[in-house]
Amino acid sequence: MATDDLGIRQIPPMAGETADDAIARTILQILRELTAGTRNVVPMGAVTVALRRDVDWDISESAIGATVERIDDLRGSTAATPPPPAVVLPGAPPVLDSVQN
């Protein structure tokens, strides 16, 4: 139902477009409409819960930094992008601050 609501089921490529190009074009348009407030957000909570449960996943630290940089570029920000958070290895002891938090 969410894919139908978003219009991302069976996206037809335009002339000279690959299927990946058509998907990228459609997703970009949806994101523009969402950020402009001209499209309602489709609740995806149940989908993400099911995907997290059934599919191996992880957070890509480099993708977070690249996304923040791209958002800054799109907004015209001149502020420096903070460094990505440190990667914590499984089983590593916690690092406490000066007041032991």
C-alpha positions in Angstrom: 0.0 0.0 0.0 2.8 2.4 0.8 4.5 1.9 -2.6 1.1 2.6 -4.3 0.6 5.7 -2.1 4.1 7.0 -3.0 3.8 6.1 -6.7 6.9 3.9 -6.7 5.5 0.7 -8.0 6.3 -0.1 -11.6 8.0 3.3 -12.5 8.1 3.6 -16.3 11.4 4.9 -17.6 11.3 8.0 -19.8 13.0 8.0 -23.2 16.7 7.4 -22.8 16.4 6.5 -19.1 17.5 3.3 -17.5 15.3 1.7 -14.8 17.8 3.0 -12.1 17.5 6.5 -13.6 13.7 6.3 -13.5 13.7 5.2 -9.9 16.2 8.0 -8.9 14.1 10.6 -10.7 10.9 9.5 -9.0 12.4 9.3 -5.6 14.0 12.7 -5.9 10.6 14.1 -7.0 8.9 12.5 -4.0 11.6 13.9 -1.6 11.1 17.4 -3.1 7.4 17.2 -2.6 7.7 16.0 0.9 10.2 18.7 1.9 8.0 21.3 0.1 5.0 20.1 2.1 3.0 19.4 -1.1 2.9 15.6 -0.4 1.8 13.9 2.8 4.2 11.6 4.5 3.4 8.0 4.2 3.7 6.1 7.5 6.4 3.5 7.1 6.9 2.4 10.7 5.6 -1.1 10.2 7.7 -1.6 7.1 10.9 -0.5 8.8 10.2 -2.8 11.8 9.7 -5.8 9.4 12.8 -5.0 7.4 15.0 -4.6 10.5 13.7 -7.9 11.8 14.0 -9.9 8.5 17.1 -8.3 6.8 20.7 -7.9 7.9 21.4 -4.2 8.1 23.9 -1.7 9.6 24.4 2.1 9.6 27.0 3.3 7.2 29.0 6.1 8.9 30.4 7.4 5.6 26.9 7.6 4.2 25.8 9.8 7.2 28.6 12.2 6.6 28.0 12.3 2.8 24.3 13.0 3.5 25.0 15.8 5.9 27.4 17.3 3.4 24.9 17.1 0.5 22.2 18.7 2.7 24.6 21.5 3.5 25.3 21.9 -0.2 21.6 22.0 -1.1 20.9 24.5 1.7 24.0 26.6 0.8 25.5 26.2 4.2 28.9 27.6 4.8 29.4 25.9 8.1 32.0 23.3 8.4 30.6 19.7 8.5 31.4 18.0 11.8 33.5 14.9 11.6 31.6 11.6 11.6 31.1 9.9 14.9 33.7 7.5 16.0 33.1 3.8 15.2 32.6 1.8 18.4 33.8 -1.8 18.1 31.6 -4.5 19.6 32.8 -5.4 23.1 34.7 -2.1 23.5 34.5 -0.6 27.0 32.4 2.5 27.3 34.1 5.9 27.3 33.1 8.1 30.2 33.1 11.9 30.2 34.6 14.0 33.0 31.6 13.5 35.2 31.4 9.8 34.5 28.5 9.9 32.1 
